[in-house]
Amino acid sequence: MTLEDARRVIAAAEKKSKEIGQPMNIAVADEGGNLVSHVRMDEAWLGSIDISIKKAYTSRAFDIATKDLANHSQSGGQFFGIHASNNGKIMIFAGGIPLKKNDRVVGAVGVSGGSGEQDHAVAEAGAAAF
């Protein structure tokens, strides 16, 4: 995951965010889950900075969209309680998507600032540009 890759993902996510009229925080993590780049769009929630970064980390740490992880982590689910692991770095809200190159996860995008559906749609747009 290069900075150029991360910028391309963020640009596509920003475009989608503007289309839906919802300012977002957009984070891109590398293969190790480390932050490569982050953008807080004008008027995006301050509280969503941390959430977007943690969504990118979570998606890479488990190689799963956070939307799908959320479904499995509900009471009675196979991953119930996972959000309490990794010193609080696990975020189980929709908006995190792994980024793959040649069927191998090499990073992730995390988006926060709207509804779960909006966050996921913006993350998908970013992932598609990767």
C-alpha positions in Angstrom: 0.0 0.0 0.0 1.7 3.2 -1.2 0.7 6.7 -0.3 -0.3 7.1 -4.0 -2.7 4.1 -3.6 -4.1 5.6 -0.4 -4.7 8.9 -2.0 -6.5 7.3 -4.9 -8.8 5.4 -2.5 -9.5 8.6 -0.5 -10.2 10.7 -3.6 -12.8 8.2 -4.8 -14.4 8.0 -1.3 -14.5 11.8 -1.1 -16.2 12.0 -4.4 -18.9 9.5 -3.3 -19.2 11.4 0.0 -19.9 14.6 -1.8 -22.4 12.9 -4.1 -24.5 11.7 -1.1 -24.0 15.1 0.7 -22.4 13.6 3.8 -18.9 14.8 4.9 -16.8 11.9 6.1 -13.6 10.9 7.8 -11.7 8.5 5.5 -8.7 6.4 6.6 -6.5 4.0 4.7 -4.3 1.4 6.5 -1.5 -0.8 5.1 -1.0 -4.5 5.3 0.0 -4.2 9.0 -3.0 -2.2 9.9 -0.9 1.0 10.2 -2.4 4.3 9.1 -1.1 5.4 5.7 -3.4 8.4 5.1 -6.5 10.1 6.6 -8.7 12.9 5.5 -11.3 14.7 7.6 -13.6 16.4 5.1 -14.9 19.9 6.0 -17.7 19.6 8.6 -17.1 15.9 9.2 -17.6 14.9 12.9 -14.5 15.1 15.1 -15.6 11.9 16.9 -15.4 10.0 13.7 -11.7 10.6 13.1 -10.8 7.8 15.6 -13.7 5.6 14.4 -12.6 5.7 10.7 -9.0 4.8 11.7 -10.2 1.9 13.8 -12.5 0.7 11.1 -9.6 0.5 8.7 -7.5 -1.3 11.3 -10.3 -3.8 12.1 -11.0 -4.6 8.5 -7.3 -5.3 7.9 -6.8 -7.1 11.3 -9.6 -9.6 10.4 -9.7 -9.3 6.6 -13.4 -8.7 6.7 -15.7 -5.8 6.0 -16.7 -4.3 9.4 -20.3 -4.5 8.3 -20.0 -8.4 8.1 -18.0 -8.5 11.4 -20.8 -6.6 13.0 -23.4 -9.2 12.0 -21.3 -12.0 13.5 -20.5 -10.1 16.8 -24.1 -9.6 18.0 -25.2 -11.4 21.1 -25.2 -15.1 20.4 -22.9 -14.7 17.4 -19.6 -16.4 16.9 -17.6 -13.2 17.5 -19.7 -11.7 20.3 -17.4 -9.6 22.5 -14.7 -9.1 19.8 -15.1 -5.3 20.1 -13.5 -5.5 23.5 -10.3 -7.1 22.1 -7.1 -5.5 20.9 -7.1 -2.7 23.6 -10.3 -1.2 22.2 -9.1 -0.9 18.6 -11.8 -3.0 17.2 -14.7 -1.1 15.6 -17.7 -3.2 14.5 -19.7 -0.5 12.7 -20.2 -0.6 8.9 -17.6 1.3 6.9 -14.4 -0.7 6.9 -13.5 -2.8 3.8 -10.3 -4.8 3.1 -8.3 -3.8 0.0 -7.0 -6.7 -2.1 -4.3 -7.1 -4.7 -4.1 -10.4 -6.5 -6.6 -11.9 -4.0 -4.4 -10.9 -1.0 -5.4 -8.3 1.5 -2.8 -5.5 1.5 -4.7 -2.9 3.4 -8.1 -1.5 4.2 -10.2 1.6 4.0 -12.3 2.9 7.0 -15.0 5.5 6.7 -17.1 7.3 9.4 -19.4 10.2 9.5 -22.8 9.1 8.4 -25.2 6.2 8.8 -23.8 2.7 8.6 -25.2 2.4 5.1 -23.6 5.7 4.0 -20.2 4.8 5.5 -20.2 1.4 3.8 -21.2 3.0 0.4 -18.4 5.5 0.6 -15.9 2.8 1.7 -17.0 0.7 -1.3 -16.4 3.6 -3.6 -12.9 4.0 -2.2 -12.2 0.2 -2.4 -13.4 0.1 -6.0 -10.7 2.7 -6.9 -7.9 0.6 -5.4 
